[in-house]
Amino acid sequence: MNKAKLISKFLGFSSLILISSFITLVWGYEDPLEPGSYFNPYVIKKRPCSDEYEIRPKYPTFNKNPFAPGSYFNPYIIKKRPFSNEYEIRFKFPTFGY
């Protein structure tokens, strides 16, 4: 093989390694679409002493109504319906017409 081709392949492979290592440093060694990450800013956690899960935004949203459905102070609750394999998503607090 030609020496120039070997050098170009080596440089191409080295640049790919540098780019992939830079990407892992930027994303912080996590999946960018994992719940609570940069592109998916929601955290799903199980409520204690219950079969319900809570969907909460990772960061507070400073809008006109902080208690609007789905906002930081009014997350969603996922509850399994009895005698079924279906889940129900409802608000944690009453919404009063929102």
C-alpha positions as CSV (number, residue, x, y, z in Angstrom):
1,M,0.0,0.0,0.0
2,N,1.1,3.5,-0.6
3,K,2.6,5.5,2.3
4,A,0.3,8.5,1.6
5,K,-2.8,6.2,1.8
6,L,-1.7,4.8,5.1
7,I,-1.1,8.2,6.5
8,S,-4.5,9.5,5.3
9,K,-6.3,6.4,6.8
10,F,-4.4,6.9,10.1
11,L,-5.4,10.6,10.2
12,G,-9.0,9.8,9.4
13,F,-9.2,7.2,12.1
14,S,-7.5,9.5,14.6
15,S,-9.9,12.3,13.8
16,L,-12.9,10.0,14.3
17,I,-11.5,9.0,17.7
18,L,-11.0,12.7,18.7
19,I,-14.5,13.7,17.6
20,S,-16.2,10.7,19.5
21,S,-14.2,11.5,22.6
22,F,-15.2,15.2,22.4
23,I,-18.9,14.2,22.0
24,T,-18.8,12.0,25.1
25,L,-17.3,14.9,27.0
26,V,-20.0,17.3,25.8
27,W,-22.9,15.0,26.7
28,G,-21.4,14.0,30.0
29,Y,-21.2,10.3,29.4
30,E,-25.0,9.9,29.2
31,D,-27.6,9.2,26.5
32,P,-28.8,12.6,25.1
33,L,-32.4,11.3,24.9
34,E,-32.5,9.7,28.4
35,P,-35.2,11.2,30.6
36,G,-33.9,14.2,32.4
37,S,-31.1,14.8,29.8
38,Y,-30.6,17.9,27.6
39,F,-33.0,16.8,24.8
40,N,-35.5,15.1,27.1
41,P,-35.8,17.3,30.2
42,Y,-38.3,15.1,32.1
43,V,-37.6,12.9,35.1
44,I,-39.8,9.9,35.8
45,K,-39.8,8.7,39.4
46,K,-41.8,6.2,41.4
47,R,-43.9,7.6,44.3
48,P,-43.2,6.0,47.7
49,C,-45.7,3.5,49.0
50,S,-47.7,3.4,45.7
51,D,-47.7,2.0,42.2
52,E,-47.8,5.5,40.7
53,Y,-45.1,7.3,38.8
54,E,-44.5,11.0,38.7
55,I,-43.3,12.8,35.5
56,R,-41.6,16.0,36.5
57,P,-39.7,18.5,34.4
58,K,-36.0,18.5,35.3
59,Y,-35.8,22.3,35.3
60,P,-38.4,24.9,36.6
61,T,-40.3,26.7,34.0
62,F,-40.9,30.4,34.8
63,N,-44.1,31.2,32.9
64,K,-47.2,33.1,33.8
65,N,-48.8,30.2,35.7
66,P,-46.3,27.9,37.4
67,F,-49.1,25.6,38.4
68,A,-50.4,25.0,34.8
69,P,-50.7,21.3,33.9
70,G,-47.3,19.8,33.1
71,S,-45.3,22.6,34.6
72,Y,-42.6,22.2,37.3
73,F,-45.0,22.5,40.2
74,N,-47.9,20.5,38.6
75,P,-46.3,17.3,37.2
76,Y,-48.2,14.4,35.7
77,I,-48.9,11.1,37.6
78,I,-48.9,7.8,35.7
79,K,-51.2,5.3,37.4
80,K,-51.9,1.7,36.3
81,R,-55.6,1.0,35.9
82,P,-56.9,-1.9,38.0
83,F,-57.6,-5.2,36.1
84,S,-56.0,-3.9,32.9
85,N,-52.6,-3.4,31.3
86,E,-53.4,0.3,30.5
87,Y,-52.0,3.3,32.3
88,E,-53.7,6.6,33.0
89,I,-51.8,9.9,32.9
90,R,-53.4,12.5,35.1
91,F,-52.4,15.8,36.7
92,K,-51.0,15.8,40.3
93,F,-53.1,18.7,41.4
94,P,-56.6,19.8,40.3
95,T,-56.5,22.0,37.2
96,F,-59.7,24.1,37.5
97,G,-60.3,24.6,33.8
98,Y,-56.7,24.7,32.4
